[in-house]
Amino acid sequence: MATVTIDFSDVTAKLEALLAKLKHPLVYLNVIAEELFLVTKRSILKQESPEGEPWAPLTEPYATWKHTKKPNKGILRFSDRLFGGLGATKIRRGVEGNRAFVQTLPLPYAAAQQWGSRHMIPALRAKKAKALRFFGPGGAAIFARSTRAHMVNIPARPYLGFPEAAQERVVAEIEEAIAGTMNAE
């Protein structure tokens, strides 16, 4: 009589290690949070949505004025209060419970830039000075004692998102980590 004995203790240990990792997804959620951060930073630097769509350009008068004040600063980067400079240090990322997140500082205009906005600017009247100063076409100064109420449209310039390509990168990295757990000796 012939007998074959198979010892599954190695396989069992590897499966238990894999199950332990899957029960505590913190490692994988951190991978997702980091990818969300990189997607956001890439959007800011390239001035495009996470899916690669270019942002709406600035209006010509504002672009001209902005260039005179802060040359070579990209869209949404006049003061860098929203993102914190090229290092994007003001973008917070992390894990809470079973969710990964990325967020900017809680500034009133952050959502308006992400989703766009249409809002009313009230009538203005000069109080301390003789006139209000605005910038017109070509950056030329325009002076007025008052203005009428008017609507302002801010186009959406999305910078937060999780496009399919980023999701595929995360899945590949997680699959690689799982395969590493299975192949560990």
MARLUM-367603 format. One record per residue (C-alpha): residue number from 0; x, y, z. Coordinates in pm, 1 decimal, padded with zeros to 6 digits. Each point is the difference from the previous one (the first is absolute). Layout:
// residues N
R,NUM,X,Y,Z
...
//
This chain:
// residues 185
R,0,00000.0,00000.0,00000.0
R,1,00122.9,00348.1,-00088.5
R,2,-00077.6,00306.4,00214.5
R,3,00036.8,00365.6,-00082.0
R,4,-00004.3,00247.5,00286.8
R,5,-00034.1,00371.8,-00066.6
R,6,00085.9,00252.0,00269.3
R,7,-00214.7,00313.4,-00040.9
R,8,00143.1,00182.1,00300.2
R,9,00190.5,00248.9,-00222.1
R,10,-00307.9,00068.7,-00213.2
R,11,-00218.6,00031.6,00309.1
R,12,00238.5,00251.4,00158.3
R,13,00009.3,00205.2,-00321.2
R,14,-00379.9,-00003.5,-00029.4
R,15,-00035.7,00106.1,00364.3
R,16,00244.6,00289.1,-00059.0
R,17,-00195.6,00103.7,-00310.3
R,18,-00332.8,-00014.6,00184.4
R,19,00144.2,00208.9,00284.0
R,20,00103.1,00268.9,-00250.6
R,21,-00339.5,-00004.8,-00168.5
R,22,-00180.2,00030.5,00334.2
R,23,00201.5,00314.2,00079.8
R,24,-00002.8,00203.5,-00321.3
R,25,00199.7,00292.6,00144.5
R,26,00297.8,-00076.6,-00223.6
R,27,-00217.3,-00002.2,-00311.5
R,28,-00195.1,00306.5,00103.1
R,29,00329.8,00185.1,00043.8
R,30,00091.1,-00101.6,-00355.9
R,31,-00330.7,00146.9,-00119.9
R,32,00046.9,00321.0,00203.4
R,33,00348.5,00047.9,-00144.3
R,34,-00127.6,-00051.1,-00354.7
R,35,-00279.9,00251.9,00061.6
R,36,00263.6,00248.2,00117.5
R,37,00216.6,-00058.7,-00308.4
R,38,-00300.6,00038.5,-00232.6
R,39,-00093.8,00329.1,00169.8
R,40,00355.2,00132.9,-00014.7
R,41,00029.4,-00100.8,-00366.0
R,42,-00327.4,00181.4,-00078.1
R,43,00125.8,00317.8,00164.9
R,44,00335.7,-00003.5,-00174.4
R,45,-00138.1,-00089.2,-00343.5
R,46,-00307.6,00225.6,00038.8
R,47,-00235.9,-00276.8,-00102.8
R,48,-00266.8,-00221.7,00151.7
R,49,00101.5,-00336.6,00144.9
R,50,-00131.1,-00151.9,-00325.5
R,51,00236.5,00220.9,-00204.7
R,52,-00246.8,00265.5,-00124.0
R,53,00160.8,00348.0,-00010.8
R,54,-00147.0,00253.9,00240.5
R,55,-00196.8,00293.8,-00134.6
R,56,00236.6,00290.7,-00067.5
R,57,-00006.3,00316.7,00206.6
R,58,-00186.8,00294.7,-00143.6
R,59,00229.5,00223.5,-00201.6
R,60,-00020.9,00302.6,00236.0
R,61,00065.3,-00213.6,00308.7
R,62,00280.8,-00193.8,-00169.5
R,63,00169.5,00327.5,-00096.7
R,64,-00036.5,00145.9,00348.5
R,65,00119.1,-00323.5,00162.2
R,66,00305.2,-00014.3,-00223.7
R,67,00100.8,00351.8,00107.4
R,68,-00031.7,-00093.7,00369.8
R,69,00130.6,-00358.5,-00000.7
R,70,00162.5,-00095.4,-00331.0
R,71,00013.6,-00368.3,-00086.9
R,72,-00244.4,-00108.5,00270.2
R,73,-00242.9,-00262.3,-00125.1
R,74,-00377.4,00002.0,00023.7
R,75,-00119.9,-00034.9,00362.0
R,76,00352.9,00078.2,00120.5
R,77,-00004.8,00378.7,00054.5
R,78,00062.0,-00014.2,00376.9
R,79,00051.7,-00377.4,00036.6
R,80,-00235.7,00008.1,00299.4
R,81,-00212.0,-00274.0,-00152.8
R,82,00279.1,-00248.2,-00070.0
R,83,00312.9,00124.9,00176.7
R,84,00251.0,00044.1,-00280.6
R,85,00158.9,-00252.8,-00230.3
R,86,00047.8,-00243.4,00286.1
R,87,-00378.1,00006.6,00048.8
R,88,00061.6,-00022.2,00374.1
R,89,-00342.6,00140.6,00088.1
R,90,-00175.0,-00294.6,-00160.9
R,91,-00091.8,-00237.7,00278.5
R,92,-00024.7,-00370.3,-00064.9
R,93,-00063.0,-00294.3,00223.0
R,94,-00224.2,-00279.5,00115.7
R,95,-00297.6,00017.7,00234.0
R,96,-00173.4,-00326.3,00077.2
R,97,-00044.9,-00185.3,-00328.2
R,98,00042.3,00300.6,-00228.6
R,99,00293.9,00173.0,-00160.2
R,100,-00021.4,00374.6,-00063.1
R,101,00175.3,00305.6,-00135.6
R,102,-00110.0,00355.6,00077.7
R,103,00111.5,00359.6,-00028.3
R,104,-00020.2,00265.0,00267.4
R,105,-00360.7,00098.4,00078.8
R,106,00007.6,00321.2,-00201.8
R,107,-00328.6,00149.9,-00122.9
R,108,00105.1,-00010.2,-00363.9
R,109,00132.0,-00359.2,-00004.2
R,110,-00337.9,-00150.4,-00090.6
R,111,-00074.7,00279.2,-00249.7
R,112,00319.0,-00086.7,-00187.0
R,113,-00066.0,-00375.9,00009.6
R,114,-00362.3,00009.8,-00120.3
R,115,-00040.9,00349.1,-00140.7
R,116,-00219.8,00275.5,00136.6
R,117,-00244.0,00266.4,-00105.0
R,118,-00061.0,00269.5,00255.0
R,119,-00120.0,00357.2,00033.3
R,120,00244.5,00281.7,00071.5
R,121,-00189.8,00279.5,00172.1
R,122,00007.1,00360.3,-00111.2
R,123,00315.5,00174.5,00125.4
R,124,00057.2,00365.3,00078.5
R,125,00328.6,00171.8,00086.1
R,126,-00002.0,00103.2,00366.8
R,127,00347.9,00114.6,00102.2
R,128,00149.7,00062.7,-00342.2
R,129,-00143.0,00208.6,-00281.5
R,130,-00031.7,-00303.3,-00227.7
R,131,00020.7,-00377.8,-00022.2
R,132,00275.4,-00146.8,-00216.6
R,133,-00045.5,-00301.8,-00227.3
R,134,00201.5,-00154.2,-00279.0
R,135,-00137.2,-00014.9,-00350.1
R,136,00120.2,-00142.1,-00331.7
R,137,00378.1,-00003.9,-00025.6
R,138,00029.0,00066.3,00373.3
R,139,-00094.8,00366.5,-00039.9
R,140,-00128.2,00160.8,00320.2
R,141,-00366.6,00097.6,00002.2
R,142,-00129.2,00239.9,00264.7
R,143,-00362.3,00037.4,00108.0
R,144,-00184.6,00159.5,00290.5
R,145,-00232.6,-00299.3,00018.8
R,146,-00095.5,-00323.8,-00171.1
R,147,-00329.6,-00173.9,-00059.8
R,148,-00075.4,-00338.8,00146.1
R,149,00102.4,-00271.4,-00244.8
R,150,00041.4,-00375.0,-00037.5
R,151,00342.4,-00161.9,-00000.8
R,152,00061.3,-00343.8,-00150.2
R,153,00297.7,-00200.5,00121.8
R,154,00054.5,-00300.3,-00227.2
R,155,00067.9,-00337.4,00157.9
R,156,00370.3,-00077.1,00020.2
R,157,-00006.2,-00344.8,00162.3
R,158,00313.5,-00106.5,00183.2
R,159,-00140.2,-00276.0,00224.5
R,160,-00089.6,-00336.7,-00146.3
R,161,00090.7,-00364.0,-00043.9
R,162,00018.8,-00074.3,-00372.9
R,163,-00000.3,-00350.1,-00142.3
R,164,00375.5,00004.1,-00070.9
R,165,00070.4,00078.3,00367.4
R,166,-00237.0,-00273.9,00111.5
R,167,00184.0,-00247.2,-00224.6
R,168,00335.9,00105.2,00151.6
R,169,-00136.5,-00055.1,00350.7
R,170,-00145.7,-00340.9,-00088.6
R,171,00331.8,-00105.7,-00157.2
R,172,00193.9,00110.3,00309.3
R,173,-00238.5,-00183.5,00233.0
R,174,00011.5,-00313.8,-00215.2
R,175,00378.8,00018.0,00009.1
R,176,-00006.8,00026.1,00380.7
R,177,-00235.6,-00298.5,00021.8
R,178,00222.5,-00202.2,-00234.0
R,179,00301.0,00098.2,00213.6
R,180,-00178.1,-00132.9,00307.1
R,181,-00070.8,-00328.9,-00176.1
R,182,00358.7,-00031.8,-00127.2
R,183,00164.5,00094.1,00331.1
R,184,00201.9,-00275.1,00155.9
//
